[in-house]
C-alpha cells in the first residue's frame, strides 16, 4: 500500500491507543550505510513546542537504540498493523547488540523521504523527525511516588524531542 503525504493538520490519530496498545517502531541511524537500530516504544507524545510540531520519545540507557539516538540527528516513528504484532514484540524484547533483530522481525527497512533514519515498507503511518532536544529524567523531579517504581534499576529514560518534518499515512490516518 502506498502511503500519502499528510499535513499535520489532517492527521487522525488516537495517540493514547497508538502508544499504549498498538505501539510505534522507533528507528534511528543511517539507512544508506546500514547503521541503524530500532525498538518498539509505548511511551511518547506529540504536540507543539518552540512553534514546531514535535514527537517526544523515551529511551532507557540500557537500550542499544540509545547509541543511535545519541549519534544521529534523526529518527522515525512507524505505526505497523496488527498483523505484525509479533515483529513489534521481537523489536521490543530483543537487542540489536545480539544480532540483526530487524531482519528477524520480518520488517523491511526502506529510505525515508527527508531524514537519514529508515522507515518500514509495512508501516501504515510514518513520522519523520529531526532531533531538537534531549534530557535525562531526574528522579528528584518525580512528583508522584509511584513513578519511581517504574525504575527498580534506576535506569531513567533519556527523553528526545524531534521536530516532525514529514508524515505519510494510509487513508485511515487522514481526517
C-alpha positions as CSV (number, residue, x, y, z in Angstrom):
1,X,0.0,0.0,0.0
2,X,1.4,3.4,-1.0
3,X,1.2,5.9,1.8
4,X,0.3,9.5,1.0
5,X,1.9,12.6,2.5
6,X,-0.2,14.1,5.3
7,X,-0.3,17.6,6.6
8,X,-0.1,17.5,10.3
9,X,-3.5,19.3,10.5
10,X,-5.0,16.4,8.6
11,X,-3.6,13.7,10.8
12,X,-6.2,11.5,12.5
13,X,-4.6,9.5,15.3
14,X,-5.7,8.3,18.7
15,X,-2.3,8.8,20.3
16,X,-3.2,7.1,23.6
17,X,-4.3,4.0,21.8
18,X,-1.4,4.0,19.4
19,X,1.3,4.4,22.1
20,X,-0.4,2.2,24.7
21,X,-1.9,-0.6,22.7
22,X,-0.5,-0.6,19.2
23,X,2.9,0.9,19.7
24,X,5.4,2.5,17.4
25,X,8.7,1.4,16.0
26,X,11.3,3.9,16.8
27,X,14.3,3.8,14.4
28,X,17.5,5.9,14.4
29,X,20.6,5.8,12.3
30,X,21.5,6.0,8.6
31,X,19.7,3.8,6.0
32,X,22.4,4.3,3.3
33,X,25.2,2.9,5.5
34,X,23.1,0.3,7.1
35,X,24.0,1.6,10.5
36,X,20.6,1.9,12.3
37,X,18.7,0.2,15.1
38,X,15.0,0.0,16.1
39,X,12.9,-0.7,19.1
40,X,9.3,-0.8,20.0
41,X,8.0,2.1,22.1
42,X,4.8,2.6,24.1
43,X,5.7,5.9,25.8
44,X,5.7,9.2,23.9
45,X,3.7,12.2,22.8
46,X,3.0,14.6,20.0
47,X,2.4,18.3,20.3
48,X,3.7,21.7,19.6
49,X,6.9,23.2,21.1
50,X,9.0,26.2,20.1
51,X,6.5,26.8,17.3
52,X,7.2,23.4,15.7
53,X,5.2,20.2,15.7
54,X,7.1,17.6,17.7
55,X,7.3,13.9,18.7
56,X,8.7,13.0,22.1
57,X,10.2,9.6,22.7
58,X,11.8,7.9,25.7
59,X,14.8,5.5,25.6
60,X,16.3,3.7,28.6
61,X,20.1,3.9,28.8
62,X,20.3,0.1,28.6
63,X,18.8,0.0,25.1
64,X,21.1,-0.3,22.1
65,X,18.9,2.1,20.2
66,X,20.2,4.9,22.6
67,X,23.6,4.8,20.9
68,X,21.9,5.6,17.6
69,X,19.7,8.2,19.1
70,X,22.7,9.9,20.6
71,X,24.8,9.7,17.4
72,X,22.4,10.5,14.6
73,X,20.3,13.6,14.1
74,X,17.0,12.0,13.1
75,X,14.5,9.3,14.0
76,X,11.3,7.8,12.6
77,X,8.2,6.5,14.2
78,X,6.3,3.9,12.3
79,X,2.9,2.5,13.2
80,X,2.7,-1.1,11.9
81,X,-0.5,-3.0,11.5
82,X,-1.8,-5.7,14.0
83,X,-0.7,-8.3,11.6
84,X,2.9,-7.5,12.7
85,X,2.4,-7.6,16.5
86,X,4.9,-10.5,16.8
87,X,7.5,-8.3,15.0
88,X,6.8,-5.5,17.4
89,X,7.2,-7.8,20.3
90,X,10.6,-9.0,19.0
91,X,11.8,-5.4,18.4
92,X,10.8,-4.6,22.0
93,X,12.3,-7.5,23.7
94,X,15.5,-8.4,21.7
95,X,18.7,-6.3,21.5
96,X,20.3,-5.3,18.2
97,X,23.6,-5.9,20.0
98,X,22.9,-9.6,19.8
99,X,22.1,-9.9,16.1
100,X,20.0,-8.4,13.3
101,X,16.7,-8.2,15.1
102,X,15.2,-6.1,12.3
103,X,15.8,-8.8,9.8
104,X,14.5,-11.4,12.3
105,X,11.3,-9.4,12.7
106,X,10.5,-9.7,9.0
107,X,10.0,-5.9,8.6
108,X,11.5,-4.3,5.5
109,X,13.6,-1.1,6.1
110,X,13.2,1.5,3.3
111,X,14.6,5.0,2.9
112,X,12.7,7.9,4.4
113,X,11.8,11.0,2.4
114,X,13.6,13.7,4.4
115,X,15.7,12.0,7.1
116,X,18.6,9.5,7.1
117,X,16.8,7.1,9.5
118,X,14.8,4.4,7.7
119,X,11.2,3.7,7.9
120,X,9.4,0.4,7.0
121,X,7.5,-0.9,4.0
122,X,4.9,-2.4,6.3
123,X,4.1,0.9,8.0
124,X,0.7,2.4,7.9
125,X,1.9,5.6,9.4
126,X,5.4,7.1,9.2
127,X,6.5,10.2,11.1
128,X,10.0,11.6,10.2
129,X,11.7,13.7,12.8
130,X,14.8,15.7,13.3
131,X,16.1,15.8,16.9
132,X,15.8,19.2,18.6
133,X,16.4,18.4,22.3
134,X,17.2,15.7,24.8
135,X,17.1,15.5,28.5
136,X,17.7,12.7,31.0
137,X,14.9,12.1,33.5
138,X,15.8,13.2,37.0
139,X,14.2,11.1,39.8
140,X,14.4,14.1,42.2
141,X,11.8,15.8,40.0
142,X,9.2,13.0,40.2
143,X,6.1,14.4,41.9
144,X,4.3,11.1,42.3
145,X,6.0,8.4,44.3
146,X,4.6,5.6,42.1
147,X,6.7,6.8,39.2
148,X,9.9,5.6,40.9
149,X,8.5,2.1,40.8
150,X,8.9,2.1,37.1
151,X,12.6,2.3,37.6
152,X,13.7,-0.6,40.0
153,X,17.2,-0.5,38.4
154,X,17.4,3.3,38.5
155,X,17.8,3.3,34.6
156,X,16.0,6.5,34.0
157,X,15.0,7.3,30.4
158,X,16.6,9.8,28.1
159,X,13.8,11.9,26.5
160,X,14.2,13.1,22.9
161,X,12.2,15.7,21.2
162,X,12.1,15.7,17.4
163,X,10.6,18.2,15.1
164,X,8.2,16.5,12.8
165,X,9.4,17.1,9.2
166,X,7.1,14.7,7.3
167,X,4.2,12.4,7.8
168,X,3.0,9.7,5.5
169,X,-0.1,7.6,6.1
170,X,-2.8,5.4,4.8
171,X,-6.3,6.7,4.4
172,X,-7.1,5.5,7.9
173,X,-4.9,8.3,9.3
174,X,-6.4,11.1,7.2
175,X,-9.1,13.3,8.6
